[in-house]
């Protein structure tokens, strides 16, 4: 099943293999523009047959980030983004860009409720503006980062604001839903809008959010971690994110991406065959071997992560023992 094509919005993804958004530590230029190393890195996945490439989280506003993050908030980033788009959309791959506001960890406020109304609405509109820049760069769409405890996830899980975006799950969901609608209005229905949705404390709340985003026009839902520990699952052999993705898939009609320790063809194909998701995101296994997709689809065995005591990728991706040849 991993080799079968699938529609996301109006686009056809040639297989069910997803490169999830993973930061390229040490690669982004100091001025937040795309580097030649990143173009080579992401281009290798397109060369080797990945169906859907999701570019790492790119900032929708200039902030004091803890790492050098690719910018998507100004037209000065267009040149690099266009080159990245050209590299990742070749060979039939579909490429979208994850958009992020890091959130409270780099803001002066201590909670979503403390953010002034005009700034809160401005943060919302940042995503719509950045999506327009991403479209102009030639990408197929964007993914809103509403997981891993970042800004949109903080809104969805913690907002008790007294305005239209707080207190109830429906009001919280409306914040992201309005971003989805705004992007669709400005970029058109041919432009993919996905949401990386963090698991909430209750699976039912995660499912509700996914349903609200589908109603707003989301084309794909990508399930990952949120802020809180999720409910215990009845299948401890599978990652909780995959179990949650299965529950989301049962309740929406747009495609669902799952992630969670999938490293082999059998791992990825198995969860799709069992109906947990429509597409499988393969993370560290593809960092260890840029040709993972090409190899597993042709029956070859990819290189395996060496599980170094200190992971070189998370310090500087060009130092990974297995990936180093690509960057030399």
C-alpha positions as CSV (number, residue, x, y, z in Angstrom):
1,X,0.0,0.0,0.0
2,X,2.9,2.3,0.6
3,X,3.6,2.5,-3.1
4,X,0.1,3.6,-4.1
5,X,-0.8,7.2,-5.1
6,X,-3.3,9.3,-3.2
7,X,-5.0,12.7,-3.6
8,X,-4.5,15.5,-1.2
9,X,-6.7,18.4,-2.2
10,X,-6.3,18.7,-6.0
11,X,-2.8,17.2,-6.0
12,X,-1.8,13.6,-6.6
13,X,0.9,12.3,-4.3
14,X,2.7,9.4,-6.1
15,X,3.2,7.3,-3.0
16,X,2.3,7.2,0.7
17,X,5.8,8.1,1.9
18,X,6.1,11.4,3.8
19,X,9.3,13.2,4.8
20,X,8.1,14.9,8.0
21,X,9.3,18.4,8.9
22,X,12.6,18.0,10.7
23,X,14.9,20.9,11.6
24,X,18.2,21.0,9.7
25,X,20.3,22.0,12.6
26,X,23.3,24.1,11.6
27,X,22.3,24.4,7.9
28,X,20.2,27.6,7.7
29,X,22.1,30.7,6.7
30,X,22.7,33.3,9.5
31,X,20.3,35.7,7.9
32,X,17.5,33.1,8.0
33,X,17.6,32.4,4.3
34,X,17.7,29.0,2.7
35,X,21.2,27.6,2.3
36,X,22.7,25.6,-0.6
37,X,23.2,22.8,1.9
38,X,19.4,22.7,2.6
39,X,18.6,22.7,-1.1
40,X,20.9,19.7,-1.6
41,X,19.5,18.0,1.5
42,X,15.8,18.3,0.6
43,X,16.5,17.8,-3.2
44,X,17.9,14.4,-2.4
45,X,14.6,13.2,-1.1
46,X,12.8,14.3,-4.3
47,X,15.5,12.6,-6.4
48,X,14.9,9.4,-4.4
49,X,11.2,9.2,-4.8
50,X,9.5,10.6,-1.7
51,X,5.8,11.2,-2.3
52,X,5.2,14.2,0.0
53,X,8.0,16.4,1.3
54,X,7.2,18.7,4.2
55,X,9.9,21.4,4.7
56,X,10.9,22.1,8.3
57,X,9.1,24.7,10.3
58,X,9.6,28.2,8.8
59,X,8.9,31.3,10.8
60,X,5.9,33.5,10.1
61,X,7.3,36.4,12.1
62,X,10.7,37.7,13.0
63,X,11.4,36.7,16.6
64,X,14.3,35.9,18.8
65,X,14.4,32.1,18.0
66,X,16.6,29.7,19.9
67,X,18.0,28.4,16.6
68,X,18.4,29.9,13.1
69,X,15.0,29.3,11.5
70,X,14.2,29.7,7.8
71,X,12.1,32.8,7.4
72,X,8.8,33.0,5.5
73,X,7.6,36.4,6.7
74,X,9.2,38.7,4.1
75,X,9.8,38.7,0.4
76,X,13.6,38.8,0.9
77,X,13.3,35.1,1.5
78,X,11.8,34.4,-1.8
79,X,14.9,33.7,-3.8
80,X,16.0,30.9,-1.5
81,X,12.5,29.5,-1.1
82,X,12.1,29.4,-4.9
83,X,15.3,27.4,-5.3
84,X,14.1,25.0,-2.5
85,X,10.7,24.6,-4.3
86,X,12.4,23.8,-7.6
87,X,14.6,21.2,-5.9
88,X,11.8,19.5,-4.0
89,X,9.0,19.5,-6.6
90,X,11.1,17.7,-9.2
91,X,10.7,14.0,-10.0
92,X,7.0,14.1,-9.3
93,X,7.2,14.9,-5.5
94,X,4.7,17.2,-3.9
95,X,6.3,19.7,-1.5
96,X,4.7,21.8,1.2
97,X,6.2,24.1,3.9
98,X,5.4,23.9,7.6
99,X,4.7,27.3,9.1
100,X,5.4,28.1,12.8
101,X,5.2,30.8,15.4
102,X,7.3,29.4,18.2
103,X,5.0,30.8,20.9
104,X,5.2,31.7,24.6
105,X,8.8,30.5,25.1
106,X,10.0,33.5,23.2
107,X,7.3,36.0,24.1
108,X,7.1,38.3,27.0
109,X,3.6,37.0,27.9
110,X,3.2,34.0,30.2
111,X,0.0,32.7,28.7
112,X,-2.1,32.9,25.6
113,X,-4.7,34.9,27.6
114,X,-2.2,37.7,28.3
115,X,-1.5,38.5,24.6
116,X,-3.2,41.8,23.7
117,X,-6.0,41.5,21.2
118,X,-4.4,43.4,18.4
119,X,-1.2,41.3,18.6
120,X,-3.2,38.1,19.0
121,X,-5.0,38.8,15.7
122,X,-1.8,39.9,14.1
123,X,-0.2,36.5,15.0
124,X,-3.2,34.8,13.3
125,X,-2.8,36.9,10.1
126,X,1.0,36.2,10.0
127,X,0.2,32.6,8.8
128,X,-2.0,33.8,6.0
129,X,0.6,36.3,4.8
130,X,3.4,33.7,4.9
131,X,1.3,31.2,3.0
132,X,1.1,33.7,0.2
133,X,4.9,34.0,0.1
134,X,5.2,30.2,0.1
135,X,2.8,30.0,-2.8
136,X,4.7,32.6,-4.8
137,X,7.8,30.6,-4.2
138,X,6.2,27.7,-6.1
139,X,5.4,25.2,-3.4
140,X,2.2,23.1,-3.4
141,X,1.0,24.2,0.0
142,X,1.6,24.7,3.7
143,X,1.3,22.8,6.9
144,X,0.3,24.8,10.1
145,X,2.3,23.6,13.0
146,X,-0.3,23.1,15.8
147,X,1.6,20.5,17.7
148,X,4.6,20.0,20.0
149,X,3.6,22.8,22.4
150,X,4.3,25.6,19.9
151,X,2.0,28.7,19.5
152,X,-1.0,27.3,17.7
153,X,-0.9,24.2,19.9
154,X,-0.9,26.5,22.9
155,X,-4.0,28.3,21.6
156,X,-5.8,25.0,20.9
157,X,-5.0,23.4,24.3
158,X,-4.8,26.3,26.8
159,X,-6.7,29.4,25.6
160,X,-9.2,30.7,28.1
161,X,-9.5,34.1,26.4
162,X,-12.7,36.0,26.8
163,X,-12.9,36.7,23.0
164,X,-14.1,34.5,20.2
165,X,-11.0,32.3,20.5
166,X,-11.1,31.0,24.1
167,X,-12.6,28.8,26.7
168,X,-14.4,26.2,24.6
169,X,-12.8,23.7,22.2
170,X,-14.9,25.1,19.4
171,X,-13.7,28.7,20.1
172,X,-10.1,27.5,20.3
173,X,-10.4,25.6,17.1
174,X,-11.9,28.6,15.4
175,X,-8.5,30.4,15.6
176,X,-6.8,27.8,13.4
177,X,-9.9,27.3,11.3
178,X,-9.9,31.0,10.4
179,X,-6.3,30.7,9.3
180,X,-7.2,27.9,7.1
181,X,-10.1,29.8,5.6
182,X,-7.9,32.9,5.1
183,X,-5.2,30.9,3.3
184,X,-7.8,29.2,1.0
185,X,-9.3,32.6,0.2
186,X,-5.9,34.2,-0.6
187,X,-4.1,31.2,-2.2
188,X,-7.0,29.3,-3.8
189,X,-8.3,25.8,-3.5
190,X,-5.4,24.3,-5.5
191,X,-3.1,25.2,-2.7
192,X,-2.8,22.5,0.0
193,X,-3.5,23.5,3.6
194,X,-2.6,20.9,6.1
195,X,-2.5,20.9,9.9
196,X,0.0,19.1,12.1
197,X,-2.2,18.5,15.1
198,X,-0.9,17.7,18.5
199,X,-2.7,15.0,20.5
200,X,-4.8,16.5,23.3
201,X,-5.3,15.0,26.7
202,X,-8.5,13.4,25.5
203,X,-8.6,11.7,22.0
204,X,-12.1,13.0,21.5
205,X,-10.8,16.6,21.7
206,X,-8.2,15.8,19.0
207,X,-10.8,14.3,16.8
208,X,-13.1,17.3,17.3
209,X,-10.3,19.7,16.3
210,X,-9.6,17.6,13.1
211,X,-13.3,17.7,12.2
212,X,-13.4,21.5,12.7
213,X,-10.3,22.0,10.5
214,X,-11.8,19.7,7.8
215,X,-14.9,21.9,7.8
216,X,-12.7,25.0,7.4
217,X,-11.1,23.5,4.3
218,X,-8.0,21.6,5.5
219,X,-6.8,19.1,3.0
220,X,-4.8,16.8,5.3
221,X,-4.3,16.2,9.0
222,X,-0.9,15.1,10.4
223,X,-1.1,13.7,14.0
224,X,1.8,14.2,16.4
225,X,2.5,15.1,20.0
226,X,0.8,18.0,21.8
227,X,1.4,19.6,25.2
228,X,-0.1,17.0,27.5
229,X,0.4,13.3,27.9
230,X,-2.4,11.5,26.0
231,X,-4.7,8.9,27.4
232,X,-3.3,5.3,27.7
233,X,-3.9,3.2,24.6
234,X,-5.1,-0.4,24.4
235,X,-2.3,-1.2,22.0
236,X,1.0,-0.5,23.8
237,X,3.0,-2.1,20.9
238,X,2.1,0.9,18.7
239,X,3.1,4.5,19.3
240,X,0.3,6.5,20.8
241,X,0.5,9.0,17.9
242,X,-0.4,6.2,15.5
243,X,-3.3,5.0,17.6
244,X,-4.6,8.6,17.8
245,X,-4.2,9.0,14.0
246,X,-6.4,6.0,13.6
247,X,-9.2,7.5,15.7
248,X,-8.9,10.8,13.7
249,X,-9.0,8.8,10.4
250,X,-12.3,7.2,11.4
251,X,-14.0,10.5,11.9
252,X,-12.8,12.7,8.9
253,X,-12.7,12.2,5.2
254,X,-9.5,14.0,4.3
255,X,-6.2,12.0,4.3
256,X,-4.4,11.5,7.6
257,X,-0.7,11.3,8.1
258,X,0.7,9.2,11.0
259,X,4.2,9.4,12.6
260,X,5.8,7.5,15.4
261,X,8.9,5.4,15.2
262,X,8.3,4.0,11.7
263,X,11.7,2.8,10.3
264,X,11.1,0.0,7.9
265,X,8.8,-0.8,4.9
266,X,7.0,-3.3,7.0
267,X,6.4,-0.8,9.8
268,X,5.0,1.9,7.5
269,X,3.1,-0.4,5.2
270,X,1.7,-2.3,8.1
271,X,0.0,0.7,9.8
272,X,-1.5,1.8,6.5
273,X,-2.8,-1.7,5.8
274,X,-4.4,-1.8,9.2
275,X,-6.2,1.5,8.5
276,X,-4.4,3.8,11.1
277,X,-3.6,6.4,8.5
278,X,-3.4,7.2,4.7
279,X,0.2,8.2,4.6
280,X,3.2,7.3,6.8
281,X,5.8,9.9,7.9
282,X,9.3,8.4,8.1
283,X,11.7,10.5,10.2
284,X,15.0,9.4,11.5
285,X,15.2,6.5,9.0
286,X,15.2,9.0,6.2
287,X,17.8,11.2,7.9
288,X,20.1,8.1,8.0
289,X,19.4,7.3,4.3
290,X,18.2,9.9,1.9
291,X,17.4,7.1,-0.5
292,X,15.2,5.3,1.9
293,X,12.0,5.7,-0.2
294,X,13.7,4.5,-3.5
295,X,15.3,1.5,-1.7
296,X,12.2,0.2,0.1
297,X,10.0,0.6,-2.9
298,X,12.5,-1.5,-5.0
299,X,13.0,-4.1,-2.3
300,X,16.4,-3.0,-1.2
301,X,17.5,-2.5,2.5
302,X,18.3,1.1,3.4
303,X,21.2,2.1,5.6
304,X,20.2,2.1,9.3
305,X,20.7,4.8,11.8
306,X,23.9,4.1,13.9
307,X,22.3,5.4,17.1
308,X,25.3,7.4,18.0
309,X,25.7,8.1,21.7
310,X,25.3,11.8,20.8
311,X,23.2,12.3,17.7
312,X,25.2,14.3,15.3
313,X,22.1,15.4,13.3
314,X,20.6,17.3,16.2
315,X,23.9,19.3,16.5
316,X,24.8,19.7,12.9
317,X,23.2,17.6,10.2
318,X,26.2,17.7,8.0
319,X,28.1,15.7,10.6
320,X,25.8,12.7,10.6
321,X,28.1,9.7,9.8
322,X,25.6,8.3,7.3
323,X,24.5,11.6,5.7
324,X,27.9,13.2,5.5
325,X,28.7,12.1,2.0
326,X,25.7,14.1,0.6
327,X,27.1,17.3,2.0
328,X,30.7,16.9,1.1
